[in-house]
Every structure is written in C-alpha cells, then in structure tokens.
Amino acid sequence: MRRRRLAPLVAVSLTAALAPALAASPATAAPAAAPSAGTPSAVFPPAAKSALDRYAKQKPDWKRCEADSPAAYQCATVKVPLDYRKPGGKRIDLAISRIRTAEPGKRRGILLSNPGGPGGEGLWMPMMMKEELPASVLKSYDLVGFDPRGVGRSSPVSCNLTPEQENWLRPYKAETYAKDVAWARTVADKCRKKMGDRLPHITTRNTARDLDLVRAILGEKKISYFGYSYGTYLGAVYAQLFPSRADRFVLDSAVDPQRAWRGMIQWWAEGAEPAFDRWTEWAAARSKTYGLGDTPKKVDRTFWNLVAQAEKDPIVVDGQPTTGDEIRDGMRALAFTPKYASEAVMELKKAAAGKPASAKKLARITEGGGAGAPEWAGKAALAAETPADNGTASFWAVVCGDNSAAWSRDPETYRRDAIEDKGRYPLYGDFASSIKPCAFWAKSAEPVTVVKNKVGSLVVQNEWDSQTPLPSGQALHAQLKGSKMVTVLGGEGHGVYPSGNACTDGAVNRYLATGKLPAKDVTCRATAESNAQARQNQKPDVLPGSPVPERAPNRF
C-alpha cells in the first residue's frame, strides 16, 4: 500500500477562560519570579485581560490557500501578541490552515499538528494528515495547521545570514577554532542587529500560547494534537502550561525536555555510537556481500582507515573531493540504517582505490550530513516572500532562546567539550559539542519549562532514530506521567507514523479515534516494510499546491 511520505520532518473564547489559562503560566508573570510551569503566579490586570479578550474574539477570514490547492484546504491569518506579558503591545501574524471534517455531526474538535524544526513550516500539515489518517479518525476532527511564530507566513524572522553562515555543525580543529568562535559571534550579532526586538519572543513557550489562542479563536474548549520531533516538545510544553486544555496528544519521535537544546544536539553524537556499533556487526555478518571485514573490529578499521585517508588526501567522489570530516558527518545519520551505510562505505572504498563507484549510493554519505544549511532553506512552503535564512534564524531563536542557561558564555568550555566528546563519541562528538551562536545569544526572556504533569498522551518512538534517539523518547515518557509509550523494536528512521505497521499505526489510530490510551506501554516490532516507510519519512512528497520542505538531518 502506497503511503505519502512525511515531512523533514490556541483558550474558550472569552476572558473568563482565556486570561486565567494564560495567567496560570509563569511566563505571563515577570520572568524573575521563575515559579514552576503550570503553577499560578500572577493574575492579569484588567487592561491585559481586555487585550487578550480582543485577540480571542478575532474572526478568521478563511480562503482557499492557493489557486491550485483543494477548495477544502483553507488558510487565514490572525494576530497574536509578540510578548504575552504585554498583550496590548506589538502584534505579529500567525498563519493558520484547516480542512474541516466531512461529517460535522461526528465532530469532536480540532486536531492541530506540527512537523518539527524548530523552524519548520506547518501550514501544509492538514493536507498530509488528510492523506494519512483513517476515516475513523478524520470524521472526528477539523485538521488545523500553522506556521509557528517567526516561520514561513507567520511574521518570518531573518538574520541576513549567508549560506556559509548557515553552515553550523562544524568539527573541532585547533587551527580553525578561532574562526568558528568568530562565526558563532557573527551569527548572534547579525540576528540581534536584524531582529533583536523580536527574537527573544520566538520561543516554544510563546508558540504554545499561540496554540491556545488559536483554540480560543476557533471556539474550542480543548485541542487534540499530533507533533513530530520538535513538535513533541511543543506539545509537551503546551500540556504543561495548559493541562486542562489538552485532549488527545500524539508525540512521535520525542525530544527530552530536560536536554533542550544543547543536550539534544549532543544526543546526535551519543546516539550515533551504538548505531555505529550495530552497523559494524551487521556489515561483518555480510562480509561476502560488502567486503568491509568479517568481524565488527575489521569493519570498524575499514571505516576509520577511509576517514584517515580522506583527511590526508580527500577522496574524489563524483568529481568532488570529500574529506574525512565530511565522511564522519554523513555517516552519523546513515549508520542508523545498516544496509544503506554498508552500500555507501563499500562504494567509498572503491572510490578511495580509484575504482568506478556508484555516485547514487555514495551520495547517501556525502550528501546525507547535517553540516550545511537546512534543506528547507529557501524552499518556503506557500510563502515566496519568506527570507532564505528563515529556517536557520528561527531555529536559533528557539534553540538559544528557550533556555539560555544551557549554553555557556565561555568559548573555552566548548573547546574542552569538543575535544573530550570527540574522544568519547569519535564519529560526531566534536560536531555536536563545539561552539554554537547560543554562546553569544541574549539571556532568555523567561525560565525554561519544566515538564512534569499527568496529561494523557501517546509517545511513539523507533528504537533506531538518528535525530531523537530512543533514550530521548523514554525520557519524555517518564516526564509525562499520564503518558503511554509505543516502542518499535528494530524500528529505523525518524518519524514513526504512518509506517504500514499494524501494531504502531493501530495504536495511534485507536487512541485518536477513541481517546483510550493502551492499558500499558506497547512494544511493536518493525517490519521490512515499516522500516522502508520510516526511511522514506525523511523526505516528503510534494503536496498539491505546497512545495513541502524536506526534513533536514540537522534538525528535530
């Protein structure tokens, strides 16, 4: 059965409901108070309540999203406060979309969705969800999508970054580190200069508040939600800030809130090591096919010899010289799919010996890395006016602004960490731990969200996920005390649903259709078909009227 591939992958409408819901979050009080999320900390003054009430009373002007898109796929723009602590101040646009249920009499409410990022556009998501969800689920919901604040059509941010400045996962080298520090400082300075008044408010907490305002505008008491990757963190933050507003939440390929965000980037290095070891065992068991060595140790040696050779004299691949660092970068995500990794390294070995090699199979390692600009840069869905660096600018706004305390201000800290982590995690440790623009970012406008609640939700996770490794999903499950988890043993790829696997797809569909979580955590086993589908989830089809951005290997 053909499945469409997944991309790279909001309060009752009156003051009596909206303002108290927002006021219950510490974010609406002065940041200095820093109480735990979800604990009442302040009550809005009358003027602020009145301002929020005016937002909630907006009437969206729904229109067909594009001339060549289906008439049922509608878009509108609403206004939200730039700073929820000052709702009477500056306003920004929030682009929303919807596809209404074909069975209004069986409608339960709205199902919002987010594809990941940070910096990923989601206006197109109702189109994808319409294709993937079964009729038993579709009849219950109006499907609602949105471009998060600062992204796409939602008052997009920009730092005027060049493509080279968007290149952010840089391996540590003593001789280039001073240049890397200067690059990180330049990116932060350019963002501050271009969008300094706006960037502090492009955060996950404020995006969660936007979702609750959308809920209010649409006249709903609760929202249901489907989030992928970064979208799982957004869903968890929403559930923490507005627990009484959360209905049915599916969190697919999950972020660990306690590691947002430096620790999540470092997960890429930590998670790659067991995947690499698994690959060496897999390839050794098939040495007659791939010729990389008949023991895991020999396969390991074959790979690192190629890296060393490429460092001394770059290996020419399809006319382009490829360095050892570029091989490590590409192998990081590729190692999670042993067959593809084996094919690519086999061809790399041929190229290193000066023999003809398959450029297509080599591209999996030479073009699969995450060191460059995101694949959606300059490919803004439905938004031709979006700045070319919008994906990167909004990424840094969230990654740096959500929790500035996670980022040291001392460049030497990053140097030490990069050296140490390259020793601990040789494939990718220095890429993940070396300096980033967050070292020079402004202090967060408010404390990080501590996720710890009993909201019901379903966490879905592949065992072999390159972007949000299994321990990350397990951590979110532990913090969401009311959640149940579906683990796909042997599951490969980032993004589980839909996979064609009756066990995983069935668990998600039943929960969305009935609201009943499994009685206990569920363990499914991947099939060859479901793994193939999960790998395809890395790159989307082009949806009608929407050139959907691809999920980049350097995003969540």
LUMKE-339888 format. One line per 4 residues: number of its first residue (from 1); for each residue y, x, z of C-alpha. Coordinates in Angstrom, 2 decimals. Layout:
NUM	Y/X/Z  ...
END
This chain:
1	0.00/0.00/0.00  3.34/1.47/-1.01  5.85/1.89/1.79  9.52/2.59/1.37
5	10.38/5.90/2.91  12.57/6.10/5.97  15.92/7.94/6.06  16.63/11.54/7.39
9	16.22/10.11/9.34  28.31/-4.69/20.99  29.31/-8.49/25.08  29.30/-12.54/25.48
13	32.48/-13.05/23.55  34.77/-13.95/26.46  36.44/-11.77/29.03  34.21/-13.13/31.79
17	31.22/-11.42/30.15  32.64/-8.54/28.12  35.05/-6.96/30.57  32.70/-6.86/33.55
21	29.94/-5.42/31.38  32.20/-2.63/30.25  33.67/-2.16/33.70  30.19/-1.66/35.14
25	30.02/1.64/33.30  31.59/4.67/34.96  33.01/5.56/31.58  35.55/2.81/31.92
29	36.93/4.34/35.10  38.72/7.66/35.40  36.25/10.40/34.42  36.99/12.25/37.63
33	35.19/9.56/39.62  31.89/10.55/37.94  29.62/7.94/39.55  26.12/7.49/38.20
37	25.88/5.47/35.00  25.44/1.75/35.44  26.98/1.69/38.92  30.12/-0.45/39.36
41	33.04/1.93/39.69  36.15/0.04/38.65  37.43/-3.35/37.61  39.72/-3.55/34.63
45	43.30/-4.60/35.35  44.33/-7.90/33.75  46.04/-6.19/30.80  42.87/-4.24/29.93
49	40.69/-7.34/30.23  43.04/-9.18/27.93  42.89/-6.34/25.38  39.09/-6.38/25.38
53	39.07/-10.15/25.07  41.15/-9.87/21.91  38.61/-7.46/20.42  35.75/-9.81/21.29
57	37.44/-12.72/19.52  37.53/-10.98/16.12  36.05/-12.92/13.22  34.36/-10.57/10.73
61	35.21/-11.17/7.08  31.71/-10.85/5.63  31.48/-9.90/1.96  28.80/-8.56/-0.37
65	28.55/-4.84/0.42  28.55/-3.69/-3.18  28.77/-5.42/-6.53  25.20/-4.39/-7.38
69	23.69/-4.98/-3.94  21.87/-8.20/-2.98  24.18/-11.07/-2.05  22.41/-11.42/1.32
73	23.41/-7.86/2.24  26.87/-8.36/3.72  29.44/-5.94/5.14  32.54/-6.29/7.28
77	34.92/-4.10/9.25  36.02/-4.77/12.82  38.36/-2.93/15.15  37.26/-1.12/18.32
81	39.27/0.86/20.88  39.42/4.58/20.29  39.43/5.03/24.08  37.75/2.27/26.09
85	39.68/3.36/29.15  42.82/2.38/27.25  41.72/-0.61/25.18  45.30/-1.58/24.46
89	45.89/1.75/22.73  44.84/3.19/19.39  42.20/1.32/17.39  39.67/2.56/14.86
93	37.46/0.87/12.26  33.80/0.08/12.75  31.87/-0.82/9.60  29.02/-3.27/10.18
97	26.46/-4.93/7.92  23.89/-7.66/8.16  21.11/-9.58/6.47  20.61/-12.96/8.10
101	17.20/-14.40/8.81  15.80/-16.71/6.17  14.54/-19.01/8.96  17.56/-19.84/11.16
105	15.53/-22.32/13.19  13.28/-19.50/14.43  16.09/-17.01/15.01  16.04/-15.16/18.33
109	19.13/-13.00/17.85  20.19/-9.76/16.21  18.25/-6.54/15.65  20.57/-3.54/15.42
113	19.30/-0.21/14.12  20.32/3.43/13.85  18.70/6.09/11.62  19.55/9.20/13.64
117	22.03/12.03/13.41  24.35/12.43/15.17  26.44/11.85/12.09  24.02/9.67/10.13
121	25.32/6.57/8.41  23.51/3.35/9.22  25.30/0.68/7.23  22.31/0.55/4.89
125	19.70/0.07/7.63  19.30/-3.72/7.23  18.11/-3.06/3.67  15.43/-0.68/4.89
129	14.38/-2.88/7.81  14.13/-5.88/5.50  11.67/-3.93/3.36  9.56/-2.67/6.24
133	9.37/-5.35/8.91  6.72/-8.08/8.55  7.63/-11.75/8.16  6.57/-12.41/11.76
137	9.46/-10.21/12.89  12.02/-10.91/10.17  12.14/-14.62/10.95  13.39/-13.85/14.46
141	16.40/-11.68/13.68  19.56/-11.17/11.77  19.32/-7.49/10.82  22.53/-5.64/11.73
145	23.53/-2.11/10.74  26.60/0.00/11.36  28.18/3.35/10.66  28.78/4.88/14.11
149	32.37/5.64/15.04  33.67/8.64/13.15  30.97/8.34/10.48  30.98/7.03/6.93
153	33.15/3.94/6.70  33.92/3.88/10.42  37.16/5.91/10.52  35.37/9.09/9.45
157	36.28/12.38/11.12  36.70/15.69/9.34  37.36/19.26/10.35  38.08/20.53/6.80
161	35.05/22.78/7.04  33.87/24.85/4.09  30.18/24.78/3.14  29.77/28.21/4.71
165	31.35/27.00/7.94  28.88/24.10/7.99  26.05/26.67/8.00  25.35/26.61/11.71
169	21.82/27.70/12.64  22.36/31.45/12.47  19.77/34.05/13.51  20.93/36.56/16.08
173	21.67/40.07/14.85  23.62/42.59/16.89  25.59/43.73/13.86  26.72/40.22/12.88
177	27.13/38.59/16.28  30.88/39.20/16.48  31.25/37.37/13.15  29.11/34.50/14.46
181	31.33/34.20/17.53  34.39/34.14/15.28  32.75/31.47/13.13  31.98/29.26/16.14
185	35.54/29.62/17.43  36.98/28.86/13.98  34.95/25.64/13.64  36.05/24.43/17.07
189	39.68/25.36/16.34  39.67/23.60/12.96  38.18/20.45/14.49  40.74/20.49/17.29
193	43.61/21.00/14.87  42.49/18.34/12.40  41.14/15.62/14.71  41.96/16.72/18.25
197	43.20/13.30/19.40  40.10/11.53/18.11  37.20/13.95/18.64  36.98/13.51/22.44
201	36.16/9.84/21.88  33.44/10.31/19.23  30.62/10.22/21.76  27.33/8.45/22.32
205	28.72/6.53/25.30  31.55/5.11/23.21  29.18/4.29/20.36  27.07/2.34/22.87
209	30.19/0.46/23.93  30.87/-0.28/20.27  27.42/-1.85/20.02  28.19/-4.06/22.98
213	31.47/-5.10/21.43  29.68/-5.95/18.18  27.35/-8.08/20.27  30.34/-9.88/21.72
217	31.97/-10.37/18.32  28.75/-11.86/16.94  28.48/-14.19/19.93  25.18/-12.85/21.25
221	24.07/-12.56/24.87  21.74/-9.64/24.16  20.78/-7.24/21.40  17.44/-6.01/20.20
225	17.45/-2.51/18.78  15.45/-0.06/16.65  16.53/3.56/16.89  15.13/6.69/15.29
229	15.59/10.23/16.67  19.23/10.48/17.83  19.15/6.70/17.70  16.67/6.77/20.60
233	19.28/8.50/22.75  21.91/5.98/21.69  19.52/3.17/22.63  18.75/4.77/26.00
237	22.46/5.19/26.77  23.11/1.56/25.83  20.28/0.42/28.09  21.76/2.47/30.92
241	25.31/1.18/30.51  24.37/-2.41/29.71  20.89/-3.07/31.10  21.34/-6.86/31.20
245	22.30/-6.87/27.51  19.16/-5.08/26.25  16.43/-7.27/24.82  13.66/-5.63/22.75
249	14.18/-1.90/22.20  12.01/0.32/19.96  12.73/4.05/20.29  10.97/6.07/17.59
253	10.75/9.90/17.83  12.60/10.32/21.05  15.31/12.57/22.44  15.08/13.77/26.04
257	18.40/12.66/27.59  18.25/15.46/30.15  18.38/18.00/27.32  21.26/16.56/25.33
261	22.30/18.56/23.49  21.82/22.32/23.76  18.37/21.87/25.20  17.34/19.56/22.37
265	18.29/22.18/19.78  16.29/24.70/21.79  13.33/22.29/21.65  13.10/23.19/17.97
269	12.15/26.74/18.92  9.92/25.79/21.85  8.11/23.10/19.89  7.54/25.35/16.88
273	5.35/27.84/18.73  2.37/25.54/19.48  2.71/24.13/15.96  2.61/27.66/14.53
277	-0.50/28.49/16.58  -2.15/25.29/15.40  -1.34/26.28/11.82  -2.93/29.74/12.17
281	-6.14/28.12/13.42  -6.09/25.58/10.60  -5.49/28.20/7.90  -8.11/30.57/9.34
285	-10.72/27.82/9.16  -9.89/27.52/5.44  -9.57/31.20/4.59  -11.60/30.83/1.41
289	-9.03/28.37/0.09  -5.81/30.08/1.13  -6.74/33.73/1.65  -4.44/34.22/4.62
293	-7.08/35.56/7.03  -10.31/34.35/8.56  -9.08/34.39/12.15  -5.87/32.98/13.67
297	-4.78/36.53/14.54  -5.16/37.65/10.92  -3.23/34.63/9.63  -0.50/35.40/12.15
301	-0.38/39.01/10.95  -0.20/37.92/7.31  2.85/35.78/8.00  4.74/38.33/10.06
305	3.97/41.11/7.57  5.63/38.97/4.90  8.63/38.43/7.16  8.91/42.17/7.80
309	8.58/42.95/4.10  11.29/40.43/3.21  13.61/41.90/5.84  13.36/45.34/4.24
313	13.35/44.10/0.66  13.93/40.36/0.06  11.09/38.67/-1.77  12.19/37.18/-5.08
317	11.32/33.50/-5.18  12.15/31.56/-8.33  14.78/34.16/-9.20  16.35/34.14/-5.74
321	15.93/36.85/-3.08  14.50/35.45/0.16  14.96/37.28/3.47  12.71/37.33/6.48
325	15.16/35.18/8.42  15.10/32.59/5.66  11.30/32.56/5.78  11.35/32.03/9.56
329	13.93/29.28/9.17  11.89/27.40/6.60  8.62/27.88/8.41  9.94/26.31/11.63
333	9.59/22.71/10.42  6.89/23.45/7.85  4.46/24.72/10.50  4.03/21.16/11.76
337	2.21/20.30/8.51  -0.57/22.91/8.24  -1.58/22.12/4.67  1.95/22.48/3.31
341	2.54/25.60/5.39  -0.67/27.20/4.10  0.17/26.44/0.49  3.69/27.82/0.86
345	2.64/31.04/2.59  -0.13/31.57/0.03  2.44/31.37/-2.76  4.85/33.56/-0.80
349	2.12/36.18/-0.53  1.71/36.09/-4.32  5.46/36.44/-4.87  5.59/39.38/-2.44
353	2.92/41.12/-4.53  4.88/40.48/-7.72  2.43/37.88/-8.99  3.31/34.48/-10.52
357	3.75/31.86/-7.82  4.38/28.12/-7.67  8.11/27.58/-7.21  7.47/23.99/-6.12
361	5.18/24.98/-3.25  7.41/27.91/-2.31  10.38/25.56/-2.11  8.82/23.97/0.95
365	9.53/27.14/2.87  12.59/28.50/1.05  14.44/25.18/0.89  12.99/23.45/3.94
369	15.02/25.29/6.55  17.87/23.97/8.60  20.43/26.77/8.42  22.59/25.18/5.75
373	24.85/22.16/5.69  23.14/18.81/6.30  21.57/17.26/3.24  23.75/14.19/3.60
377	26.98/16.25/3.46  28.96/14.94/0.51  26.45/12.13/-0.13  28.06/9.45/1.97
381	26.28/6.14/1.56  28.59/3.36/0.39  31.64/5.45/1.25  33.01/7.56/-1.58
385	36.11/8.32/0.48  34.14/9.96/3.28  35.11/13.64/3.77  32.50/16.11/2.56
389	32.11/17.61/6.03  31.93/14.28/7.84  28.25/14.66/8.77  28.88/18.04/10.36
393	32.20/17.12/12.00  30.75/14.01/13.63  27.63/15.95/14.62  29.68/18.49/16.57
397	31.88/15.81/18.08  28.82/14.20/19.68  26.74/17.30/20.39  29.66/19.10/22.04
401	31.50/16.10/23.45  28.60/14.23/25.06  28.01/16.95/27.64  30.29/19.99/27.56
405	28.72/21.17/30.84  25.54/22.05/28.91  27.43/24.68/26.89  28.50/27.99/28.41
409	32.03/29.23/27.65  30.84/32.86/27.69  29.68/34.26/24.31  27.59/36.84/26.13
413	25.45/34.04/27.56  24.43/33.05/24.05  23.75/36.66/23.10  21.42/37.11/26.07
417	19.70/33.78/25.46  19.20/34.51/21.75  17.61/37.89/22.47  15.40/36.51/25.23
421	14.34/33.42/23.27  13.54/35.41/20.14  11.04/37.25/22.33  9.65/34.04/23.83
425	9.76/31.98/20.63  9.73/34.52/17.76  9.77/32.01/14.95  13.03/30.31/15.85
429	14.27/31.23/19.33  17.35/33.15/18.23  18.37/30.47/15.71  18.29/27.79/18.39
433	19.90/29.72/21.25  22.61/31.72/19.51  26.25/30.70/19.75  27.50/27.31/18.53
437	31.02/25.81/18.23  30.44/23.92/21.50  31.16/27.20/23.32  34.81/26.68/22.39
441	34.99/22.88/22.50  37.23/20.92/24.83  35.81/19.57/28.07  34.03/16.22/27.77
445	36.24/13.20/28.43  33.67/11.81/30.89  30.37/12.78/32.55  27.08/12.80/30.70
449	24.96/9.66/31.02  22.09/9.93/33.48  19.33/7.76/32.03  17.22/6.17/34.72
453	16.53/2.45/34.50  13.82/-0.17/34.27  14.83/-1.76/30.96  11.78/-2.68/28.91
457	11.36/-0.62/25.74  8.71/0.85/23.46  8.76/4.62/22.88  6.85/5.71/19.76
461	6.01/9.36/19.15  3.97/11.59/16.85  2.13/14.46/18.51  3.36/16.95/15.90
465	7.03/16.12/15.40  9.25/19.03/14.38  12.59/17.53/15.45  11.74/15.75/18.69
469	8.52/17.33/19.96  6.04/15.30/21.98  7.32/16.51/25.41  10.74/15.15/24.46
473	9.33/11.68/23.88  7.32/11.87/27.08  10.48/12.78/28.98  12.40/9.75/27.70
477	9.44/7.53/28.56  9.49/8.88/32.13  13.22/8.21/32.49  12.94/4.67/31.13
481	10.88/3.29/33.99  10.24/-0.02/32.26  9.02/1.51/29.01  5.59/1.84/27.47
485	4.71/4.65/25.08  2.71/4.77/21.86  1.47/8.31/21.19  -0.02/9.18/17.79
489	-2.55/11.96/18.35  -2.62/14.24/15.33  0.47/12.48/14.03  2.66/14.69/11.84
493	6.25/14.15/10.81  9.49/12.93/12.29  9.68/9.15/12.32  6.55/7.13/13.01
497	7.26/3.56/11.88  6.17/2.36/9.40  3.15/4.54/8.67  0.49/2.11/7.49
501	-1.44/2.89/10.67  -2.61/-0.45/12.07  -2.54/0.88/15.62  1.06/2.13/15.64
505	2.59/-0.41/13.28  0.76/-3.21/15.06  2.09/-2.20/18.48  5.67/-2.16/17.20
509	5.37/-5.41/15.27  3.79/-7.30/18.16  6.48/-6.17/20.56  9.35/-7.13/18.24
513	7.72/-10.47/17.43  6.69/-11.50/20.95  8.69/-9.34/23.35  5.49/-8.39/25.17
517	5.03/-4.70/25.84  1.48/-3.30/25.93  -0.11/-3.58/29.35  -0.40/0.20/29.44
521	0.54/3.17/27.29  -1.19/3.22/23.90  -2.88/6.17/22.21  -3.40/5.93/18.46
525	-4.99/8.44/16.12  -3.31/9.49/12.92  -5.00/8.95/9.60  -4.54/10.98/6.44
529	-2.57/8.05/5.02  -0.32/7.66/8.04  0.44/11.39/8.17  1.28/11.37/4.49
533	3.63/8.46/5.12  5.24/10.16/8.11  5.92/13.24/6.00  7.45/11.02/3.34
537	9.71/9.59/6.06  11.57/12.89/5.91  13.18/11.83/2.64  14.23/8.29/1.71
541	14.14/6.30/-1.45  17.48/5.29/-2.84  18.05/1.74/-1.70  19.71/-0.66/-4.13
545	23.45/-0.07/-4.14  23.17/2.63/-1.48  22.52/6.33/-2.19  20.95/6.83/1.22
549	21.47/10.30/2.73  18.35/12.36/3.27  17.27/13.20/6.80  18.13/16.87/7.23
553	15.78/19.29/9.02  18.69/20.41/11.22  19.48/17.00/12.68  17.93/14.48/15.02
END
